[in-house]
Amino acid sequence: MAVFRIKLLIWSITFTLIVSCVPALATPTPIPPLDPNAINIFIEQTANAAFAQTVAAMPTFTSTATFTPTPRNTYTPEPTLTPIQTFVLPTPTSAQRVQYYRVKHDNQLALFNFKSRTFDGNSDGLRNQTPEVVPMYTLPKLTSGTTRTTVDGAWEILINSLNNNDSKKLGYLKSDGTALFNTAGFPQLESLTMGGNIIRLDAIQGEWGKVHTLNYNAPPNAAEVNYVTNPDLVHKFVVVGWKRSTKTTILVNPPRGDLYWPLVTGRPVWIQMDRLEPFPILPLVVTANADLYIQPTPGPNIEKTRFQLSADESAKVIAYHPSGSDVWGRVQGRGWIPLLFNRKYLTSWTMETVPPP
């Protein structure tokens, strides 16, 4: 019995020693619940890191202004052309909604040695006269050639009305030898204009401008669209000659007097930019050369009103209104004044290209 107690005591002491040598078991750390946004956050962080690396690897560009074409004026260059960016003309300023141009005369062009195309340097007196034609091409390149547009039916009625149905004028205008219907004959209208006339452009491509013309499918009424109301869409016949006695280019009407025709083509046409002089960009401060009446409407005649722009007084012009060979300017907050009337400049506003006679 005593032996048994001694053995039990020894086993108890041994067990106690073994247990005391074993490290205490650590309490396990609880696992936090999974964040439902963790995956999204990880993806976003990865994307941001990738974007930062991409930006760091990109070359640096100098910003360039971009002209955005308006939907109604969008122009697609012909596929056969060498790619040149086409600019659909934006509004130059918030005030100037239309940019007008005048077609230059012979004496403004190196092409004619700054003289009339009839100059030969040998004759006396007045040289032969000829229409001062300027061609409009089917593509923005000289080799594309011009085009012809059939102007019978309603278009002939318009042409007749523009010329007061004068049989002598129309006989000259429609003849085979007067430029407009040269060689092909009426009603095949050649795509051309004449010096001094006003045009607008729908687009500019390189050194060429796409001419704004009448809609061939919608002939207008002469009472609404004529040289007085729309000199950019109805042009005037101009004859050029050389006067040797004064060594000057002269501009005159054809033998039958004032002649007009609609600026219309069956397909788009282009003109060289160096054949055009743009109207001065607006807004523009002008100074009156004499007392000018300020009227509520832009012509066509000068009206006596109680408002005036006094001589040597300045004002800001914010819009143009061409009327026939005249040009009116809208004075900011006031009304309209004549800038060019009866071929005379009435303010400091001037252009090198004079209108048709």
KEVEXGU-197259 format. One line per 8 residues: number of its first residue (from 1); their letters; for each residue x, y, z of C-alpha. Coordinates in pm, 1 decimal. Example, Ala and Ser with C-alpha at 12.3 -4.5 7.8 and 13.67 -1.06 7.14 Angstrom:
REM KEVEXGU-197259
1 = as = 1230.0/-450.0/780.0; 1367.0/-106.0/714.0
REM end
This chain:
REM KEVEXGU-197259
1 = mavfrikl = 0.0/0.0/0.0; 278.0/236.2/88.8; 455.4/145.8/-234.2; 144.6/230.0/-435.3; 115.5/572.8/-271.5; 476.1/646.8/-344.4; 429.4/558.7/-716.2; 115.3/772.8/-739.6
9 = liwsitft = 299.0/1067.5/-588.9; 585.1/1026.1/-836.8; 343.9/1017.0/-1136.8; 161.8/1326.2/-1009.6; 487.0/1517.8/-973.0; 602.1/1404.4/-1319.2; 273.8/1508.9/-1484.8; 287.9/1848.4/-1314.1
17 = livscvpa = 640.4/1906.2/-1443.8; 545.1/1809.0/-1802.3; 245.7/2034.7/-1808.0; 445.0/2328.4/-1673.7; 693.7/2297.2/-1963.6; 426.4/2327.7/-2241.5; 359.6/2693.5/-2365.5; 19.5/2830.1/-2296.0
25 = latptpip = -213.8/2816.7/-2597.9; -277.4/3166.6/-2739.7; -632.6/3283.7/-2778.8; -705.9/3289.2/-3157.8; -757.5/3633.6/-3317.2; -1105.4/3657.1/-3470.7; -1117.5/3698.2/-3853.1; -1283.4/4030.6/-3947.0
33 = pldpnain = -1594.4/4013.4/-4163.3; -1534.5/4055.3/-4542.6; -1593.8/4411.8/-4671.4; -1845.8/4380.6/-4958.1; -1672.5/4676.8/-5138.2; -1322.3/4534.7/-5101.2; -1316.0/4388.1/-5452.3; -1440.0/4711.6/-5610.3
41 = ifieqtan = -1188.4/4916.4/-5413.8; -909.0/4684.1/-5524.9; -1016.6/4712.1/-5889.6; -1037.7/5090.2/-5867.4; -694.6/5116.2/-5708.1; -549.4/4893.4/-5976.6; -711.5/5098.2/-6253.9; -586.2/5423.9/-6104.7
49 = aafaqtva = -236.7/5287.4/-6082.8; -250.5/5171.7/-6444.9; -386.5/5511.1/-6558.6; -106.8/5691.7/-6374.5; 151.6/5473.6/-6544.7; -12.0/5533.3/-6886.5; -17.1/5912.0/-6841.3; 345.4/5908.9/-6731.3
57 = amptftst = 439.2/5718.5/-7045.5; 246.3/5950.3/-7287.5; 432.0/6220.0/-7485.1; 347.4/6587.0/-7420.4; 138.5/6763.9/-7691.2; 94.7/7135.1/-7759.4; -274.7/7218.2/-7767.7; -412.9/7324.3/-8106.0
65 = atftptpr = -739.8/7506.1/-8169.9; -993.0/7287.9/-8347.5; -1268.1/7415.2/-8576.5; -1580.0/7204.7/-8529.4; -1802.6/7193.5/-8839.4; -2168.9/7272.7/-8786.2; -2393.0/6986.6/-8903.7; -2570.1/7180.1/-9176.1
73 = ntytpept = -2245.8/7301.8/-9332.7; -2029.9/6992.2/-9298.6; -1825.5/6932.1/-9612.7; -1652.3/6608.5/-9702.8; -1356.0/6653.7/-9939.8; -1356.3/6455.6/-10263.2; -1178.7/6120.2/-10213.3; -949.5/6188.4/-10510.2
81 = ltpiqtfv = -793.3/6492.7/-10342.8; -475.8/6504.4/-10141.7; -605.8/6520.5/-9783.7; -621.3/6883.3/-9670.6; -823.2/6983.7/-9369.8; -1142.0/7165.4/-9463.2; -1260.5/7437.3/-9231.2; -1631.0/7504.9/-9220.5
89 = lptptsaq = -1641.1/7873.2/-9151.3; -1739.2/7951.4/-8792.4; -1896.9/8277.0/-8683.0; -1603.5/8522.8/-8676.3; -1749.7/8698.3/-8370.6; -2076.1/8700.1/-8183.2; -2168.3/9013.8/-8377.7; -2044.2/8932.6/-8727.5
97 = rvqyyrvk = -2259.1/8643.0/-8840.8; -2152.7/8642.0/-9208.1; -1812.4/8700.7/-9366.3; -1837.6/8869.6/-9705.2; -1572.3/8889.7/-9977.0; -1534.6/9092.5/-10295.9; -1390.8/8938.3/-10609.2; -1072.3/9125.7/-10699.1
105 = hdnqlalf = -1031.0/9316.6/-11023.7; -763.5/9268.9/-11288.3; -553.1/9560.9/-11160.0; -520.2/9387.7/-10821.1; -377.6/9066.2/-10961.7; -23.3/8971.0/-11059.2; -189.2/8735.7/-11308.7; -263.9/9040.1/-11526.8
113 = nfksrtfd = 43.5/9237.1/-11424.3; -188.3/9461.5/-11218.7; -351.8/9594.2/-11534.7; -657.7/9513.7/-11737.9; -644.6/9181.6/-11917.8; -695.7/9377.2/-12242.1; -367.4/9567.3/-12201.8; -105.9/9501.9/-12471.5
121 = gnsdglrn = 112.0/9811.8/-12440.3; 101.4/9893.4/-12809.7; -233.9/10044.6/-12896.2; -352.0/10402.7/-12862.8; -665.1/10520.2/-12690.3; -903.1/10266.6/-12537.4; -834.7/9897.6/-12580.1; -1104.1/9645.3/-12656.3
129 = qtpevvpm = -1323.1/9563.5/-12359.7; -1417.2/9221.1/-12231.2; -1619.0/9070.1/-11945.2; -1405.6/9055.8/-11629.1; -1475.7/8688.7/-11564.1; -1341.6/8485.4/-11271.6; -1392.5/8106.4/-11300.8; -1526.5/7883.1/-11024.1
137 = ytlpklts = -1399.6/7524.5/-11028.5; -1570.5/7195.7/-10946.3; -1289.8/7095.4/-10708.6; -1031.6/7297.3/-10515.1; -770.9/7260.9/-10789.0; -714.4/7430.7/-11123.8; -713.5/7108.5/-11321.9; -1070.1/7020.0/-11221.3
145 = gttrttvd = -1223.8/7266.5/-11466.0; -1550.6/7454.9/-11447.9; -1905.7/7328.1/-11484.6; -2228.0/7425.4/-11657.5; -2574.5/7449.0/-11506.7; -2899.3/7432.4/-11700.7; -3101.7/7744.9/-11620.9; -3425.3/7693.0/-11808.9
153 = gaweilin = -3778.4/7688.8/-11668.1; -3808.7/7878.2/-11339.4; -3445.1/7983.9/-11359.4; -3499.1/8151.1/-11695.0; -3801.3/8329.5/-11552.2; -3578.4/8456.2/-11271.2; -3307.6/8574.3/-11514.1; -3568.4/8752.7/-11725.0
161 = slnnndsk = -3720.0/8922.3/-11419.8; -3381.5/9033.3/-11286.4; -3330.4/9217.7/-11614.1; -3682.6/9364.9/-11628.5; -3773.2/9132.4/-11919.0; -3582.6/9368.7/-12147.9; -3548.1/9178.9/-12477.3; -3232.9/9369.3/-12583.9
169 = klgylksd = -3059.3/9309.0/-12252.6; -3159.3/8943.6/-12249.4; -3050.0/8898.7/-12609.6; -2703.0/9018.0/-12513.6; -2691.9/8832.6/-12181.9; -2799.8/8497.9/-12330.5; -2589.2/8514.3/-12644.4; -2317.6/8258.8/-12709.8
177 = gtalfnta = -2039.8/8518.3/-12698.1; -2091.2/8703.7/-12369.6; -1911.4/8477.3/-12121.4; -2206.2/8344.9/-11921.7; -2319.1/8109.7/-12198.7; -2002.0/8120.0/-12404.4; -1980.7/7849.6/-12677.2; -2238.5/7618.6/-12516.5
185 = gfpqlesl = -2521.1/7869.5/-12550.7; -2828.0/7928.7/-12339.9; -2941.8/7769.6/-12105.0; -2598.8/7620.8/-12015.0; -2473.0/7872.0/-11756.4; -2095.4/7872.3/-11704.4; -1966.0/7859.0/-11344.5; -1807.4/8201.0/-11315.5
193 = tmggniir = -1844.7/8538.6/-11152.1; -1704.6/8882.5/-11232.7; -1479.2/9132.6/-11056.7; -1622.7/9344.7/-10776.5; -1912.4/9114.0/-10694.7; -1974.3/8988.9/-10339.9; -1958.4/8625.1/-10241.5; -1979.1/8419.7/-9923.8
201 = ldaiqgew = -1796.1/8097.7/-9850.0; -1928.9/7779.3/-9693.6; -1585.4/7631.0/-9629.1; -1214.3/7690.3/-9680.7; -976.0/7418.3/-9789.3; -615.2/7523.0/-9818.1; -599.8/7810.6/-10067.7; -955.3/7755.4/-10191.5
209 = gkvhtlny = -1300.4/7862.2/-10077.8; -1625.5/7676.2/-10138.0; -1869.2/7931.5/-10281.1; -2211.7/7980.1/-10123.6; -2466.4/7969.2/-10407.5; -2840.5/7957.2/-10455.5; -3011.8/7620.6/-10410.4; -3050.2/7479.9/-10761.0
217 = nappnaae = -3363.9/7288.1/-10658.0; -3541.6/7597.9/-10526.5; -3538.9/7893.9/-10768.9; -3631.3/8212.6/-10577.2; -3862.0/8496.1/-10673.5; -3689.8/8800.7/-10822.2; -3897.3/9028.8/-10599.6; -3736.4/8869.6/-10293.1
225 = vnyvtnpd = -3387.7/8779.9/-10417.1; -3220.6/9035.1/-10642.8; -2908.2/9248.3/-10664.1; -3039.9/9498.5/-10410.7; -3153.4/9245.8/-10148.7; -2885.1/8978.0/-10201.3; -2580.8/9095.1/-10399.7; -2399.7/8782.5/-10279.3
233 = lvhkfvvv = -2649.7/8560.9/-10466.0; -2733.5/8780.1/-10765.8; -2429.8/8912.6/-10949.9; -2377.1/9203.2/-11183.5; -2212.8/9193.3/-11525.6; -1879.2/9381.0/-11528.5; -1671.6/9479.7/-11831.9; -1302.3/9565.4/-11802.0
241 = gwkrstkt = -1079.8/9766.6/-12035.1; -750.2/9953.6/-12049.7; -725.8/10327.2/-12111.9; -383.3/10394.2/-12253.6; -403.9/10774.0/-12225.1; -423.4/10749.1/-11846.1; -263.7/10404.4/-11816.8; -547.6/10281.1/-11602.1
249 = tilvnppr = -786.9/9990.0/-11587.8; -1147.3/10094.2/-11635.8; -1469.5/9918.1/-11534.0; -1787.0/9976.0/-11730.4; -2127.5/9825.6/-11794.6; -2182.3/9612.9/-12105.4; -2335.3/9782.1/-12412.1; -2693.2/9714.6/-12299.5
257 = gdlywplv = -2650.3/9859.1/-11950.7; -2696.2/9687.0/-11615.0; -2718.2/9308.4/-11647.3; -2772.9/9053.7/-11368.9; -2772.5/8677.2/-11327.4; -2827.9/8435.3/-11037.0; -2522.8/8279.1/-10872.1; -2635.7/7918.1/-10903.5
265 = tgrpvwiq = -2459.9/7592.8/-10985.5; -2580.8/7236.8/-11008.3; -2282.7/7114.9/-10804.2; -2043.2/7268.2/-10549.6; -1788.1/7512.4/-10689.5; -1463.4/7655.5/-10555.2; -1273.1/7980.5/-10599.0; -911.0/8067.6/-10525.7
273 = mdrlepfp = -872.4/8262.8/-10201.8; -617.7/8497.5/-10357.0; -891.3/8617.9/-10594.9; -1090.1/8751.5/-10297.3; -1067.1/9045.8/-10057.4; -1251.2/8990.3/-9727.3; -1462.8/9262.4/-9569.7; -1284.0/9406.1/-9262.5
281 = ilplvvta = -1342.7/9184.3/-8959.6; -1604.6/9304.1/-8710.8; -1652.7/9455.9/-8461.2; -1469.3/9759.2/-8597.7; -1455.2/10119.8/-8482.3; -1511.0/10363.5/-8770.9; -1499.6/10741.8/-8790.7; -1753.1/10938.5/-8995.9
289 = nadlyiqp = -1619.4/11154.9/-9279.2; -1933.9/11372.1/-9265.4; -2259.6/11391.1/-9071.4; -2443.3/11062.4/-9127.3; -2803.7/10980.3/-9048.9; -2854.7/10675.1/-8830.9; -3157.7/10489.3/-8963.5; -3360.1/10192.4/-8836.0
297 = tpgpniek = -3311.8/9986.4/-9155.0; -3006.3/9932.9/-9378.3; -3110.3/10116.6/-9691.7; -3148.8/10077.5/-9974.6; -3173.2/10458.4/-9958.2; -3051.1/10716.3/-9708.4; -3330.7/10830.0/-9477.2; -3330.9/11156.6/-9286.4
305 = trfqlsad = -3377.3/11076.3/-8918.5; -3332.7/11267.4/-8595.7; -3028.1/11060.8/-8505.5; -2687.4/11131.6/-8650.4; -2328.6/11023.4/-8633.8; -2147.5/11355.1/-8654.5; -1840.8/11416.5/-8867.4; -1523.1/11291.7/-8695.9
313 = esakviay = -1734.3/11100.5/-8443.7; -1646.4/10734.3/-8396.9; -1873.3/10435.7/-8345.8; -1844.1/10058.9/-8331.9; -1984.0/9869.0/-8631.6; -2104.0/9519.5/-8541.4; -2274.6/9393.8/-8860.7; -2281.1/9439.8/-9237.2
321 = hpsgsdvw = -2566.4/9461.0/-9484.0; -2466.6/9474.8/-9851.3; -2732.7/9624.1/-10075.8; -2652.0/9630.2/-10445.5; -2310.6/9794.7/-10475.7; -2357.1/9972.0/-10139.7; -2262.3/9852.3/-9791.9; -2435.0/9942.7/-9464.8
329 = grvqgrgw = -2298.9/9902.0/-9114.7; -2491.9/9852.7/-8792.7; -2373.8/10080.6/-8513.6; -2379.7/9911.2/-8175.1; -2692.0/10009.0/-7982.5; -2803.3/10270.5/-8235.4; -2895.5/10171.7/-8592.4; -2753.3/10160.6/-8945.9
337 = ipllfnrk = -2519.9/10398.8/-9130.0; -2393.3/10390.3/-9490.9; -2031.5/10277.1/-9514.2; -2018.5/10272.8/-9893.5; -2288.1/10457.7/-10088.2; -2290.7/10547.3/-10457.1; -1929.5/10424.0/-10476.3; -1816.0/10669.2/-10207.0
345 = yltswtme = -1674.0/10571.5/-9867.5; -1851.4/10778.1/-9599.9; -1642.2/10665.1/-9301.8; -1289.8/10542.3/-9235.1; -1413.9/10197.9/-9345.5; -1259.9/10117.9/-9686.3; -1169.1/9829.8/-9915.3; -924.3/9807.9/-10202.4
353 = tvppp = -1172.5/9623.5/-10423.8; -1440.2/9853.6/-10559.6; -1792.9/9724.9/-10634.7; -1931.8/9681.9/-10986.3; -2009.6/10008.2/-11167.7
REM end
